[in-house]
Each structure stands twice: as structure tokens, then as C-alpha cells.
Amino acid sequence: MSDAVTPFEVTVTDEQAVDLRGRLARTRWPDQLAGPAPWEHGTDLGYLQELCATWADYDWRAFESRCNRFPQFRTVIDGQNVHFRHVRSPEPNARPLIISHGWPGTFLEFQDVIGPLTDPVAHGGRPQDAFHVVTPSLPGYGFSGPTTDVGWDPARIARVFGELMGRLGYGQFFAQGGDWGSSITMHLADEFPDRVRAIHVSLLVTGPPSGVADPTAGLSREELAGLEATRRFTSMETGYQAIQSTKPQTVSYGLTDSPSGLAAWIVEKFRTWSDNGGEVEATLTRTQLLDEISVYWLTGTINSSMRLYSEALRPDRFSAPPVPHVPLGHSAFPGEIYRFPRSWAQARFPTLSYWNPVARGGHFAALEVPDLFVQELRAFFGGQER
């Protein structure tokens, strides 16, 4: 099989733009009760209509420019197209770093952090803060195209990403991830213990330590509040997960055919999972939201992206991510969807050497607070051996 790595650019045809505009114009809008608060039953009708009106008149040449801002490539690994950005630093001693996104994110999540990470001197940093940055689209997501066989779980994706880093000439490297990217990053350290030097995750899922009578004893007020927020999220905000981990094919028909349906499915997650006080555009711009949604629409990958839940979380397939044996760092963003105490995480992950509560930011930290995201990566990886 060829190991070719070929340049890639995003293009949007006039036919695609016209088709989207026509579908949006023909949307059959559902009713919405006047009594409950907006968003209580899901995506708010008025907001979605405004969002779709903006989308119908989108500047696709500007979208292309944003997507093509940094060098992009494609290669085939394990029979699957892999799309990625690869930006080398001008600093000769830069560290190789692969950053993995999750659902419903895309490679565009890292639009505003690539510059500061690769060229820190130009962004108020030091030469020793530099990274060569690789940001792939997960198999089944965006311009990596849909997966075509079963078995694309986080472990398999990690093996593909390890091969990708090798093809790019990086024997040893560092890794970061959020959402599914956190699990993939854990698996990278497990699959390539001699190559992955250290990992950082922004989502760290754990549970109470075993053999402890009262695992909440001694926890701070903030830690107890985090556990309560996690309980609320689990009870009220995981309906999507139940569907996507069991019957993703069924819901995919509507989401693949209807752009307004797709936008409703995705934008609700950006609103609920961001540190925004309930205002969807308080931390993310409408352009950022529509760019993320557009990647799924243009590539027709909402179904294959959701299949990752079935591959990894279906009850008869579920297995917890491995415990890494390399240094592990975690930045605790206050708007993250799962928030566990450090003592619980330390009990499960003995190599956890960095834990920092961050002032702002949620599940999409690189998009919401790119400056703080960059600071966190510099702080953790800067303390690791090269």
C-alpha cells in the first residue's frame, strides 16, 4: 500500500452552495411550546431559524480561506483516508505534537491555537515553547471521509495516528486530546509507549476510588459542585449518547438529508457544553459554529462520526480507556461536561503529574479560550523531557 502524503485543499462548488440554500428554504419547521424556557426541550426554534438564515447566504469563499489557512494533506492508513493539517515550527528544537478532536468537533477547532503553538515568539512566547503541530480529522469525520468498515474505535484510531506521525518523520512525539481525542490520546500512549513522551487531556473521566467508604469525604465545595454538575449532565444531557451508541443509522437519515436538522443536532451541543452562561454565541461566533456544522454537511459524515459512539460505548463493546504509563497532564476547564476531583483521578492515573483549574473555558477549550488552551499546553509539556 502506498504511503503517499498528498496536499489537500477544501473547495465548495456552486452546486453545493445552491443545493444547501434550496434545502434550507424548504425546511418544514416544527412547532415549539410557548411555556417552557427557550432551549429547555432542545434547540430553540427562533435561534435555529436565525442561524439557518445566515447559513443560506454564507460566504463560501471565506469559508474555504479559513479551512485552507494552514497546510493540509491526506494519506491512506489501514484502508482509510486520513485528512490532517501539518504545520512545522520555524524553531529547530520544536516538539512534535498531535492534537485530536472529538464529536461534534472538527479540525477547525484548533484554528486559533496553531499559530501560537508553532511560532510562539510571534505570539508572546519563547522559542522553547514551540511545537510542530499535527491536527488530524478523525477517521469518519469531515474530510477524512466516512469509514467503510466496522471496528473504528479509539484504539484503532490511535494506531492510525501513530502510523501518521511516523510517516511525517516523528519517531517520538507528544499528544493532546479532548472528548474522543482524550480517549484516543490515552490509547496512543498505550499503543506506542516508546514513542509517546507525555500526554495532556482536557477531558479526564474517572470514578470514585475503590475500597473507600465515603469517596466524597474531604472534597472541597468546588469539587462537590463539579460532581453535582456531572450528575446533572449525565441525567439530563446524554440522550444523544444513548442514540448514537445504539442506533446511529436511524437518526442519520434526517441529519444527512436536512441541513436545519443537522444544525439543530450539533449547535445544541456547542451551547450546552461551552462555558457561556447559556448564551450560545457568548464564547463562540456564529461563523465558528457554522464552519463546524458545514464540515459535516459538505462531507456527509454525520453518520460515520456518530458510529464512533457505537464502536466504543455500546454496552457489549465498551471498555474503559487504558491507564497511561507516561506523564499525564489535565487542565480542568470549568465548563467541561464531566468534572471529577483530582484525588479520584490520581487514584486511577498514577502518572498524573499536572492538574490545573483554569478560570474559563468548556468542552471546546481550543475554540472558546485559545489563549488559555495554549498556556496550558506550554505549562505542561514545557516541564517534560524532550
N, C-alpha and C positions, 0 to 999 in steps of 0.2 A: 504494500500500500504506500502511496506517495506521502511524503512528509511535507509537501509543499505548503508554504505560508504565502498567501496572495493578498495584495492590498484590496480594500473594500471601501466603497462609499455608499451612503444612503441616498437614494433618489426616490422621489414621489412623482408618479406620472400624472398627467392631466386627467386621464381616465379614472385613476384612483380618487382624485380630488372631487371630480364630478359625481362619481358613484356615492361617496360619503355624503356630499351635500344633498343629493337626492334622497338617500335613506333617512337623513335627519329631517328633511322636510316632510316625509311621510310618516313620521313617528306617531303611533297611537299612544297618547299619554294616558296613564291610569288616573283614577281619582285619588284624592288624599283627604282624609278627615280633617275637619277644621278644629276639632277639640284638642288633640294631643299637641305637644310642642313639636316644632319642626325637627326632623331627623329622628324622632322617637321610634318610629316604626321602620326606619331605614332612610335611604337617600331622600332629601327634601325635594318635592316636585318643583317648586319655584326656582331653587338654586340650580337644579339639573337643567331646566329649560334655558336659563341664562348661560350655563356652561356650554350647552349644545349649540346655542345661537352663536357664541364666539367660535366654536369649532367649525361651524358651517362656513365661516368666512376666514378660515385660518390662512396665514401666510406660510405656504409650504416651502417656499424657497428659504425663508428664515429658519424654518424647522430643519431643513437639510443642512444649512450652515451650522446650526448648533450641533447636530449629530456628527458632522464632519470636522468639527473644531480640532480634534486630535486624531492622529493616525489610527486607522482601523484595518483589521485583517480578518481573514478566515482561513481555517485549516480543517482537515478531517481527521478525527481521532476516534477510534473504536466505532467506525462507521457513521459517525455523527458530525455534521457541520458544527464548528465552534467559531463564533464571532467574538472578537475582542479588540480592545484598544491596547496599544503598547506604546508607552511614552518613555523614552530614555532621558535620564537626567544629564545636564551638562557637567555635573560633578563626577570626577573619575572614580571616587570611592563610594558612590551611591549604593544603597542596599536594594536588591530586588524584592518587590512586594507585590503579591497578588491579592486583590480585593474582590470578594464575592458578594453579590446582592442576593435578595430573596424575592418573595412574592408579596404584593404586585409591583415590585421594583423592576428596574431595567439598568442597563449600563449607564444611562444618563443620570442615575443617582449620584455619580461621582464627578459630575461636570465641573463643579466649583472647587474640588479638592485636588485635582490632578496637577494644576499649575503650582500651588504651594508645596505639594509633596515632591514634585520633580525638580523644581527650581526655587528652593527656599530662600536663597539670597535675594531674589527678585520680589519676595513676598515677606520680608521681615524676619527671615530665619537665618540659620547658619549653614555653611557647606556640609557639615556633618549630619544635618537633618535630611539630606537628600535621599530619594528613592527612585529607582527605575520602576514604573508602575504598570501593571497589567490588570485590566478590568474586563473580564470575560462576560458575555451573556450566557447564562446557564443553558445547558442543552434543553431544548424545548421552549426556550424563551426568546422572543424578539428575533433578531437577525441570525441567531444560531439555528432558527427554523424549528419546526416540530420534530420531536423524537418519533421514530418509526418502529420501535420495538419496546418490549417491557423491560423492567429492571433498572430504569434510570433513577436510582435512589442516591442519597448524598454520598455514599461510599464510592459508587461508580463514577459520579461526577468528580469526586476528589481525585480518583485515579487518572481521569482525563486531564484535570488541571495540572497534576504533577507532570504528566507527559507534555502538556503545553509548555510549562516552564522549562523543561529540558530542551524542547525544540527551539526555544528562544535563547538558549545558551546559558541558562541559570542552573548550575548544579545545586547550589544551596540558596535558600530564599526564606522570606518571612511571609506571613499570611494574616489577613484580616477578613472578618465577615460579620454580617448581621442577618437576622431572620434565618432563612435556609442557609445563607452564607456562613452563619455561625456553626451549624452542623457540618457543612462541607469543610470548613476550616479545621474543625476537630478531627475529621476523618483524614484530612491532608497530613496532619501531624502523626496520626496513627499509621497511615499507609507509607509515609516517607520519613521515618524517624531520623534518618541520617542526613536528610536534605533540608527539612523544615527546622529553622533555628529557633523560632519563637512565634506564638500566635496571639492575636488580640481579637476579642469578640465584643460586640455591643449588645448581644442578647445572650444571657447565660441562664439556662433553665436548670433548676435543680429541685430538690425536695428536702424535707426535714431529715436531719441526721438519724441514722438507725440507733436503736438502743437508748434513746433519750426520752425520759418520761414526759417532759414538757419542753418541746423544742422552741417554744416562744418565750421561755423564761430568760430574762436578761436582755431581751431585744429592746432597742430604742423606740421611741414614739414614731420616728420616721420609718424604721424597719417594719413596725406593725402596720403603719399606714400603707406601706408598699405591699404587704401581704394581703391587706384588705382590698386594695386596688386590683391585685392579681385575681383574687376570688371573684370580684365583680366582673372582671373581663372574662374569666372562664365561664361564668354563669350566663352572661348576657351578650357576649360578643363573639362567640365561636360557632354560630350556626353555619357560617361559610365553610368552616373547617370540617364539620360533620358531612356536609355535602361533597366537598372536594376530596375528602379522603375515602368516600364510599361510592358516589355516583357522579363523578365529574362529567361524564359523557352527556348525561341528560341535560344539565344546565347549559352545557357548551353550545347547544343548538341556538338558543336565544341570544347568547352573548356573542357568538360568531356572526350572526345574521343582523343583529340590531346594534348600531353604534351607541344609541342612547342607553340601551340595556347594559352594554359593556361599560360605558362611562359611569352609570349608576353603581355597578358592582364594584368598580375599582375606586372611585372617588370617596365612597363611604369609608373605605379602609384608610385612605390618606387623612380624612378628617378625624376618625376615631383614634388612630394610632399616633398622631402627631401631638406635640406639646403646644397646643394652640388655643386652649381655653374654649374649645367647641366651635371656633371660627375657622372654617376650612382654609381660608386664604390669609390667615394671620401670620403663618410662618412659611407658606409656600405660595408662589404666584400662580395665577391661572394658567400662564404659559407653561410653567413646570408641570402642573397637573395634566394639561392636555398633551404635552410632549410624551409623558409616561404612557398615557392611555393610547396615544397614536401609535406607539411602537407595537403594542399588542394588536391594534386594529389592522395596521398595514401588513403585518406578518401573519395574521390569522393564528396566533399561538396561544390564545387564552385557554383552549382545551389542553394542549400539551403542557402548558405551565401548571395548570391545576392538577394534572396527573401526578406531579411530584408528591402531592399530599397522599394520593392513593398508594404510591410506591413506598412511602416512608411511614405513614401514620395509620393505614388500615389495620384494624386490630390483629389480623392474622399475619401482618408483616412487620409490625412495629418493633423496633429495638432502639434503645437509648444511644445517643452518640457516645463514642469511646472517651475514656479519660485520657487526656494527652499527657505525655511524659516530657514535654518540652515546656519552657516558661510560658505561662498563660497570663494575659492581662485582660482586664474588663473595665470598661468605662460605664458607670451607672447613670444613664440619662434619665431624668425624672419622668418623662412621658413614655418610657418603654412599656410594652404591653405586659411583660412579666417582670416582676421585681421581687427578688429574694434577698434575704440577709447575707452578708458576707460570711458569717460563721457557718451557715448552711453550705454555701458554695465552697468554702475552704475545706469542709469535711469531705466533700465529694471530689474536689480537684486539688490535690496536694501541691501541684506546681503553680497554683495561683499566687503570683508574686506582685501583681499590681491591681489595685481596686481604687477607683476614684469616683466619688459622687460628683457629677457635672451639674452646673447651675441650670442649664437649659437644654432642651432637645428631647426628641422622642424616638420612635421606631426607625425613622428615616433620617438619622442624625446627619449624615453627609449632605443631605439636601436641606435640612432645616437649619442647622448650625455648622456650616462647613468650617468656620474658623475654629470652633471648639473641637470638632472632629479631628482636624489636622493637629491641634495642640496635643490631643490625647495620644495620637499615634506617635508623634515625636517624643512625648514623655515616656511612653512605654518602650518602644523599640530603641530609643536612644540609650536606654540602660542595659541593652542586650549585647552580647559579644557578636562581632561581625562574622 
